[in-house]
Amino acid sequence: MSGGEKPVKKTRGLLRVALSLVSLGVLVYVAIALITGRDSIMKQLFGLFSSREPVEAIDEYLFEVGRSRVYANLGSAVAAAGTLGVQVLDHGGNELLRDPYRMSFPAISESGGKAIAFDIGGTSVRVFGADEFAASFETESGIISASINENGWFCVNIQGSGGYACVVTVYNNLGKDVYKVTISSGYVLSSLLSPDNKKLAILSLTDSGSKITYYELDNADVADTFILPDRLIIDVRYLPDGNILAVTTDSLITIDKHGSGSEIYWFAGKRLGGYALGSNFIALHLLDYGIGYNGRLVTMQNDGTFLGTIATDFEVISMSSAEGYMGVLRYDGVVIYDMELSEMPYAAAAEVSVSAGATGIMALSGSAALATSDHSAVVIKIES
């Protein structure tokens, strides 16, 4: 550990009550995390607003996928998954793909223009790009979570049987299973593949805290393990350098390839109201304990270097970021910031989002974004 890094602090007893109830609540937690964009899966990006010009026109994507909709940006197209299946539309609103089938709790994860849609607690899995399906199958038991990397490799976590907690299966970009791990203890929340397709990281909860276990895909043995006693890791993602960024309820931690962790930011004394993990910066909404929404927005680089901070007194419904920009969906509309948290000019974006009943934000391209809800997907076009 270098001199500038802080050792991981241990806060005994912080989450003992939550951990004691995890056997009943883990699937609910995973469902909420995935549907609200907190899986490894950081799937709702807003930062591709490259123009400071006001809104020019507004359109709407007409998806026919039922309720409980979740969305993914495929670069040249937009995907939606719902209780009646999956559908992909190009930026002109024309249908490219459709697969009608039933899901009870749809979820979706995307990376590099590829997506995996799955039914939490169900058995349906669909893997696709903008114009073709790469895999379509049913699992042997209920799905806990799933993720996909930028190369199209994906992993699916299903409920185990015969006393086993979970089975994690890795598939290549052709949909062929190439690696399988059976977890006998703890409660698996998520798993993710490294950018080079060589390493699998599994996040799980145990009676004593959170654990990330690493496996090399060419070796059946555990490679390394990171343990965070008495604390909850709510999200993980791979950084470009191969390390993992972990979001906990009171800190941000980077974990190297050998399982050694270092805190880059500690926010104990604040309540985490929301976060966004962009490609080149991190954003946090930190609330003061007490009544109301008083708190602050904080942005920083992946190494913890501060970029900006502003005070807040409003409810944040959704927040997302990418490529130097961040969109915040407040109760009264949308605000767009740069990475230093200077507010960017906009015209009708806030009013449009509220009137559409928006519950989330996702970028489409450098000239448009999507304000999403369970009934509509409104395009906010930015004048180029």
C-alpha positions in Angstrom: 0.0 0.0 0.0 1.4 3.4 -1.0 1.8 6.2 1.5 -1.1 8.1 0.1 -3.6 5.3 0.6 -5.8 4.9 3.7 -6.2 1.4 5.1 -9.7 0.0 5.0 -11.5 0.9 8.3 -13.5 -1.6 10.2 -16.8 -0.6 11.7 -17.9 -3.5 13.9 -21.6 -4.1 14.1 -22.7 -1.5 11.6 -24.8 -3.9 9.5 -25.3 -6.9 11.7 -29.1 -6.5 11.6 -29.1 -6.2 7.8 -26.8 -9.2 7.4 -29.0 -11.3 9.8 -32.0 -10.7 7.5 -30.1 -11.2 4.2 -31.4 -14.8 3.6 -34.9 -13.4 3.3 -34.1 -10.2 1.5 -31.2 -10.9 -0.9 -33.4 -11.4 -4.0 -35.4 -8.3 -3.3 -32.1 -6.3 -2.8 -30.7 -7.6 -6.1 -33.9 -6.8 -7.9 -33.9 -3.2 -6.6 -30.2 -2.8 -7.3 -30.5 -4.0 -10.9 -33.7 -2.2 -11.8 -32.5 1.1 -10.4 -29.2 0.8 -12.2 -27.0 -0.3 -9.3 -25.5 -3.7 -10.8 -22.5 -4.1 -12.1 -24.4 -3.3 -14.4 -24.2 0.6 -14.5 -26.5 1.0 -17.3 -28.2 4.4 -17.2 -25.8 7.0 -18.7 -26.6 10.6 -19.3 -23.2 12.3 -19.8 -23.0 12.2 -23.6 -24.5 15.7 -23.7 -21.8 17.4 -25.7 -23.8 20.5 -26.6 -24.8 23.3 -24.4 -27.7 24.2 -26.7 -31.3 24.1 -25.5 -33.8 21.4 -26.3 -34.9 21.5 -30.0 -37.6 18.9 -30.3 -39.1 16.0 -28.4 -40.1 12.5 -29.7 -41.1 9.3 -28.0 -40.0 5.7 -28.4 -43.1 3.4 -28.6 -41.9 0.3 -26.9 -44.4 -2.7 -26.5 -42.8 -4.7 -23.8 -45.3 -4.5 -21.0 -44.7 -3.1 -17.5 -41.7 -2.9 -15.2 -39.6 -1.6 -18.0 -35.8 -1.3 -17.9 -33.7 0.2 -20.6 -30.2 -0.1 -22.2 -28.2 2.1 -24.5 -26.8 0.0 -27.4 -25.0 2.9 -29.1 -26.9 2.9 -32.4 -30.1 1.7 -30.8 -32.2 1.6 -27.6 -33.3 -1.6 -25.9 -36.2 -2.1 -23.5 -37.1 -5.2 -21.4 -40.5 -5.6 -19.7 -43.0 -8.1 -18.5 -43.8 -9.0 -22.2 -40.3 -9.5 -23.5 -37.5 -7.4 -25.1 -37.5 -5.0 -28.0 -34.8 -2.9 -29.8 -35.5 0.3 -31.7 -33.0 2.4 -33.7 -32.7 6.1 -33.2 -35.5 6.7 -35.7 -37.9 4.6 -33.6 -37.8 1.7 -36.1 -37.9 -1.8 -34.7 -34.7 -3.8 -35.1 -35.4 -6.8 -32.8 -38.2 -8.2 -30.8 -38.7 -11.3 -28.7 -42.1 -11.6 -26.9 -42.1 -13.7 -23.8 -43.1 -13.5 -20.2 -41.0 -12.1 -17.3 -42.1 -11.2 -13.8 -39.2 -9.0 -12.7 -37.3 -7.9 -15.8 -33.7 -6.6 -15.5 -31.1 -5.6 -18.1 -27.3 -5.0 -18.1 -25.4 -3.5 -21.0 -21.8 -2.8 -22.0 -20.1 -1.9 -25.2 -23.3 -1.9 -27.3 -24.4 -5.4 -26.0 -27.0 -6.3 -23.5 -28.3 -9.2 -21.4 -32.0 -9.2 -20.3 -33.1 -11.6 -17.7 -36.0 -12.4 -15.3 -35.0 -12.1 -11.6 -36.4 -15.1 -9.8 -37.4 -16.6 -13.2 -35.4 -18.5 -15.8 -35.4 -16.5 -19.1 -32.1 -15.0 -20.5 -31.7 -13.1 -23.8 -28.3 -11.7 -25.0 -28.3 -9.4 -28.0 -26.8 -6.4 -29.8 -28.4 -3.8 -31.9 -29.5 -6.1 -34.7 -29.1 -9.8 -33.6 -29.5 -12.2 -30.7 -26.3 -13.9 -29.5 -28.0 -16.3 -27.0 -31.5 -17.2 -25.9 -32.1 -19.8 -23.2 -33.8 -20.9 -20.0 -31.8 -21.6 -16.8 -32.3 -24.6 -14.6 -33.4 -22.5 -11.6 -34.3 -18.9 -10.6 -31.9 -16.2 -11.7 -30.3 -14.0 -9.0 -28.4 -11.6 -11.3 -26.4 -11.4 -14.6 -23.9 -9.1 -16.2 -22.1 -8.7 -19.6 -18.8 -7.1 -20.4 -17.7 -5.0 -23.3 -16.6 -8.0 -25.3 -20.0 -9.7 -25.1 -18.9 -12.4 -22.6 -21.5 -12.7 -19.8 -22.2 -14.5 -16.6 -25.5 -15.7 -15.0 -26.0 -16.4 -11.3 -28.8 -18.9 -10.5 -30.1 -20.3 -7.2 -28.3 -23.5 -6.2 -29.8 -26.8 -5.2 -28.9 -29.5 -2.7 -27.6 -27.1 -0.1 -25.6 -24.9 -2.5 -26.2 -21.2 -2.4 -25.6 -20.3 -6.0 -24.2 -21.5 -9.3 -22.3 -18.9 -11.4 -21.8 -19.7 -15.1 -19.6 -17.8 -17.5 -20.4 -17.7 -21.3 -18.4 -16.5 -24.2 -19.6 -14.1 -26.8 -21.1 -17.0 -28.8 -23.3 -18.1 -25.9 -21.1 -21.2 -25.1 -20.6 -21.9 -21.3 -16.9 -21.8 -20.6 -16.6 -21.8 -16.8 -18.8 -22.7 -13.8 -18.5 -22.1 -10.1 -20.7 -23.6 -7.4 -20.9 -21.5 -4.3 -21.8 -23.4 -1.1 -21.9 -20.6 1.5 -22.9 -17.0 1.7 -25.4 -15.2 -0.6 -24.2 -14.2 -4.0 -25.4 -10.7 -5.1 -23.6 -10.3 -8.4 -20.6 -11.4 -10.6 -18.6 -9.7 -13.3 -16.0 -10.5 -15.8 -12.7 -8.6 -16.3 -12.3 -6.6 -19.5 -9.8 -9.2 -20.8 -12.2 -12.1 -20.2 -9.7 -13.8 -17.9 -11.0 -13.2 -14.4 -14.3 -13.6 -12.6 -15.2 -11.6 -9.5 -18.1 -12.7 -7.4 -19.7 -10.4 -4.8 -21.4 -12.1 -1.9 -22.7 -11.5 1.6 -21.6 -13.7 4.5 -22.6 -13.7 8.2 -19.6 -11.5 8.9 -19.7 -9.0 6.1 -19.1 -8.6 2.3 -16.7 -10.7 0.3 -15.4 -10.5 -3.3 -13.9 -13.8 -4.5 -11.7 -13.9 -7.7 -11.4 -16.9 -10.0 -9.0 -17.3 -13.0 -11.0 -18.8 -15.9 -8.2 -21.2 -16.7 -8.1 -22.5 -13.1 -10.8 -24.0 -10.9 -9.2 -22.8 -7.6 -9.9 -19.5 -5.9 -7.3 -16.9 -7.0 -7.8 -14.2 -4.3 -10.3 -13.0 -1.8 -11.2 -9.5 -0.5 -13.2 -9.4 2.8 -14.9 -6.3 4.3 -16.0 -7.2 7.8 -19.4 -6.0 9.1 -20.1 -3.7 6.1 -22.2 -3.9 3.0 -20.8 -3.6 -0.6 -23.7 -2.5 -2.8 -22.0 -2.3 -6.2 -18.8 -3.3 -8.0 -17.4 -2.6 -11.4 -14.1 -3.2 -13.2 -11.9 -0.1 -13.9 -9.9 0.1 -17.1 -6.7 -0.8 -15.2 -8.2 -4.2 -14.1 -8.8 -3.1 -10.5 -12.3 -3.1 -9.0 -14.2 -0.1 -7.7 -16.5 -1.0 -4.8 -19.3 1.2 -3.5 -20.2 0.6 0.1 -22.7 2.3 2.4 -20.0 4.6 3.8 -17.0 4.6 1.4 -15.5 4.0 -2.0 -12.9 1.3 -2.2 -10.5 0.2 -4.9 -9.4 -3.4 -4.9 -6.4 -4.6 -6.8 -5.9 -7.8 -8.8 -4.6 -9.6 -5.7 -7.5 -8.7 -3.4 -5.9 -5.8 -1.5 -8.3 -2.9 -0.9 -7.8 0.8 -0.1 -10.4 3.4 0.7 -10.3 6.3 -1.7 -13.2 8.2 0.0 -14.8 7.8 3.4 -18.2 9.4 3.9 -19.3 8.0 7.3 -21.7 10.4 8.9 -23.6 10.9 5.7 -26.3 8.7 4.1 -25.7 7.6 0.5 -28.7 8.9 -1.5 -27.5 7.9 -4.9 -24.4 7.5 -7.1 -23.3 7.3 -10.7 -20.3 5.5 -12.1 -19.2 7.1 -15.3 -16.3 6.1 -17.6 -14.0 8.8 -16.2 -15.5 10.1 -12.9 -17.7 9.1 -10.0 -20.6 11.1 -8.6 -22.2 10.7 -5.2 -25.3 12.2 -3.6 -24.6 12.4 0.2 -27.5 13.3 2.5 -27.3 14.6 6.1 -28.9 12.4 8.6 -32.2 14.1 9.6 -35.4 15.4 8.1 -35.4 16.5 4.4 -33.0 16.2 1.6 -30.2 18.5 2.7 -26.8 17.2 1.6 -24.3 17.6 -1.2 -23.4 16.3 -4.7 -19.7 15.2 -5.0 -17.7 14.3 -8.1 -14.3 12.8 -8.2 -11.9 10.9 -10.4 -11.5 7.1 -10.2 -8.6 7.6 -7.8 -10.6 9.7 -5.4 -9.3 13.2 -6.5 -12.1 15.7 -6.0 -13.5 17.5 -9.0 -16.5 19.4 -7.5 -19.0 19.6 -4.7 -22.3 21.6 -4.3 -24.9 21.7 -1.6 -28.3 20.2 -2.2 -31.8 20.5 -0.7 -33.8 18.5 -3.2 -34.8 14.9 -3.8 -32.7 13.0 -6.4 -34.8 10.4 -8.2 -32.0 9.2 -10.6 -28.5 10.2 -11.5 -26.1 9.1 -14.2 -22.9 10.1 -15.8 -20.4 9.6 -18.7 -17.8 11.4 -20.7 -17.6 14.5 -18.5 -21.3 15.2 -17.9 -23.9 14.2 -15.4 -27.7 14.2 -15.5 -29.7 14.4 -12.3 -33.4 13.7 -12.4 -34.9 15.7 -9.5 -38.5 15.7 -8.3 -38.9 18.9 -10.3 -37.1 17.9 -13.4 -33.6 17.4 -15.0 -30.4 19.3 -14.2 -27.3 18.8 -16.3 -23.8 19.3 -14.8 -20.3 19.0 -16.1 -17.9 16.9 -14.0 -16.9 19.9 -11.9 -20.7 20.4 -11.1 -21.2 23.6 -13.0 -24.8 23.6 -14.2 -25.2 23.3 -17.9 -27.8 25.4 -19.8 -31.0 23.7 -20.8 -34.5 24.8 -21.8 -37.5 22.5 -21.4 -35.7 19.3 -20.3 -37.0 19.6 -16.7 -40.6 20.3 -17.7 -40.6 17.5 -20.3 -39.3 14.9 -17.9 -41.8 15.8 -15.2 -44.8 15.8 -17.6 -43.7 12.4 -19.0 -43.5 11.0 -15.5 -39.9 10.2 -15.8 -38.2 7.9 -13.3 -34.8 7.5 -15.0 -32.4 9.1 -17.4 -30.2 7.4 -20.1 -28.0 9.0 -22.8 -28.6 8.0 -26.4 -25.9 9.8 -28.3 -24.1 13.2 -28.4 -27.4 14.9 -29.4 -30.2 13.1 -27.4 -31.1 11.5 -24.1 -33.9 9.4 -22.9 -36.2 10.2 -20.0 -37.7 6.8 -19.1 -40.7 5.6 -17.1 -42.9 2.5 -17.0 -45.2 4.0 -19.6 -43.1 6.1 -21.9 -39.6 6.8 -23.1 -39.3 10.4 -24.1 -36.4 11.6 -26.3 -34.9 15.0 -25.4 -33.0 16.2 -28.4 -30.2 18.7 -28.0 -29.5 21.1 -30.9 -26.1 20.2 -32.4 
